[in-house]
Amino acid sequence: MADTRITWDPEADRRIKRSPFLMRRFIRKRIEDRVVGRGRNHVTEADVDESAGMYRQYRFK
């Protein structure tokens, strides 16, 4: 799965960009790992919503 490219819905990507700059890479990686673990390669807003509950101290909306 190292070759798998993860794609993002534009709105999901926009919401991640609203989180603090220093945390974006960490949050993005965690979301992508969860999506790949579920056998998918596309991140949706629903994935961001799910993660927002886990990282609620950072703004996604």
Backbone as CSV, one residue per row, in Angstrom:
resi,resn,N_x,N_y,N_z,CA_x,CA_y,CA_z,C_x,C_y,C_z
1,MET,0.809,-1.197,0.000,0.000,0.000,0.000,0.852,1.262,0.000
2,ALA,2.142,1.131,-0.050,3.017,2.292,-0.046,2.845,3.117,-1.323
3,ASP,2.400,2.475,-2.424,2.248,3.173,-3.697,0.890,3.855,-3.820
4,THR,-0.009,3.572,-2.914,-1.364,4.091,-2.997,-1.379,5.604,-2.852
5,ARG,-2.010,6.256,-3.809,-2.179,7.706,-3.742,-3.541,8.003,-3.136
6,ILE,-3.534,8.872,-2.165,-4.758,9.262,-1.492,-5.275,10.532,-2.150
7,THR,-6.544,10.525,-2.518,-7.174,11.718,-3.067,-8.130,12.290,-2.023
8,TRP,-8.387,13.569,-2.135,-9.234,14.285,-1.170,-10.348,15.009,-1.890
9,ASP,-11.568,14.962,-1.311,-12.646,15.838,-1.781,-12.179,17.273,-1.575
10,PRO,-12.478,18.167,-2.491,-12.048,19.568,-2.326,-12.516,20.185,-1.009
11,GLU,-13.737,19.918,-0.613,-14.252,20.493,0.630,-13.553,19.904,1.850
12,ALA,-13.247,18.619,1.833,-12.520,17.991,2.942,-11.128,18.612,3.058
13,ASP,-10.478,18.814,1.933,-9.148,19.427,1.920,-9.205,20.862,2.442
14,ARG,-10.220,21.601,2.033,-10.376,22.983,2.496,-10.535,23.030,4.008
15,ARG,-11.290,22.107,4.550,-11.512,22.088,5.997,-10.232,21.767,6.758
16,ILE,-9.414,20.885,6.235,-8.137,20.567,6.891,-7.227,21.793,6.867
17,LYS,-7.269,22.555,5.809,-6.423,23.744,5.703,-6.785,24.817,6.712
18,ARG,-7.934,24.678,7.360,-8.326,25.640,8.392,-7.773,25.258,9.758
19,SER,-7.181,24.083,9.874,-6.566,23.684,11.142,-5.209,24.386,11.279
20,PRO,-4.639,24.434,12.478,-3.351,25.115,12.659,-2.266,24.537,11.747
21,PHE,-1.493,25.415,11.158,-0.469,25.019,10.186,0.431,23.895,10.699
22,LEU,0.895,23.998,11.916,1.841,23.010,12.443,1.203,21.647,12.693
23,MET,-0.104,21.587,12.745,-0.791,20.322,13.003,-1.360,19.683,11.738
24,ARG,-1.385,20.401,10.637,-2.023,19.886,9.420,-1.442,18.569,8.953
25,ARG,-0.141,18.482,8.885,0.498,17.261,8.392,0.130,16.070,9.268
26,PHE,0.164,16.254,10.575,-0.191,15.197,11.519,-1.650,14.764,11.324
27,ILE,-2.547,15.726,11.273,-3.977,15.428,11.137,-4.256,14.752,9.796
28,ARG,-3.679,15.306,8.732,-3.870,14.729,7.399,-3.393,13.278,7.362
29,LYS,-2.229,13.017,7.940,-1.669,11.663,7.953,-2.569,10.706,8.726
30,ARG,-3.063,11.134,9.874,-3.950,10.282,10.679,-5.231,9.947,9.922
31,ILE,-5.804,10.934,9.247,-7.023,10.687,8.473,-6.727,9.731,7.321
32,GLU,-5.640,9.977,6.605,-5.279,9.105,5.486,-5.006,7.684,5.952
33,ASP,-4.333,7.518,7.086,-4.072,6.176,7.622,-5.374,5.451,7.931
34,ARG,-6.331,6.162,8.493,-7.627,5.559,8.816,-8.359,5.140,7.540
35,VAL,-8.327,5.990,6.513,-9.000,5.689,5.254,-8.356,4.469,4.578
36,VAL,-7.039,4.431,4.521,-6.333,3.294,3.917,-6.613,2.015,4.712
37,GLY,-6.660,2.132,6.027,-6.963,0.977,6.874,-8.342,0.404,6.602
38,ARG,-9.207,1.199,6.053,-10.557,0.737,5.703,-10.641,0.284,4.248
39,GLY,-9.485,0.243,3.579,-9.447,-0.256,2.210,-9.858,0.752,1.156
40,ARG,-9.775,2.023,1.473,-10.159,3.062,0.530,-8.954,3.928,0.194
41,ASN,-9.099,4.781,-0.818,-8.016,5.695,-1.163,-8.518,7.105,-1.442
42,HIS,-9.738,7.424,-0.960,-10.312,8.756,-1.166,-10.889,9.259,0.151
43,VAL,-10.481,10.466,0.548,-10.946,11.070,1.800,-12.153,11.954,1.511
44,THR,-13.208,11.751,2.285,-14.434,12.531,2.123,-14.633,13.444,3.325
45,GLU,-15.634,14.290,3.223,-15.985,15.151,4.358,-16.387,14.321,5.567
46,ALA,-17.013,13.179,5.343,-17.417,12.314,6.452,-16.194,11.845,7.239
47,ASP,-15.090,11.584,6.546,-13.856,11.184,7.227,-13.322,12.334,8.083
48,VAL,-13.402,13.535,7.556,-12.960,14.714,8.304,-13.866,14.928,9.513
49,ASP,-15.177,14.760,9.312,-16.119,14.906,10.429,-15.801,13.920,11.545
50,GLU,-15.518,12.691,11.173,-15.189,11.675,12.163,-13.928,12.064,12.935
51,SER,-12.936,12.547,12.234,-11.688,12.936,12.882,-11.834,14.202,13.703
52,ALA,-12.754,15.074,13.312,-12.954,16.316,14.051,-13.349,16.023,15.489
53,GLY,-14.078,14.943,15.713,-14.438,14.558,17.071,-13.223,14.144,17.884
54,MET,-12.247,13.546,17.212,-11.040,13.097,17.900,-10.075,14.251,18.158
55,TYR,-10.077,15.217,17.262,-9.141,16.348,17.350,-9.925,17.645,17.478
56,ARG,-10.900,17.661,18.326,-11.818,18.803,18.363,-11.166,20.107,18.800
57,GLN,-9.977,20.049,19.388,-9.318,21.299,19.770,-8.810,22.067,18.545
58,TYR,-8.777,21.389,17.376,-8.353,22.047,16.139,-9.578,22.311,15.295
59,ARG,-9.588,23.409,14.583,-10.762,23.784,13.788,-10.731,23.123,12.424
60,PHE,-11.846,22.511,12.055,-11.998,21.902,10.747,-13.109,22.583,9.959
61,LYS,-13.962,23.335,10.614,-15.149,23.854,9.941,-15.001,25.275,9.647
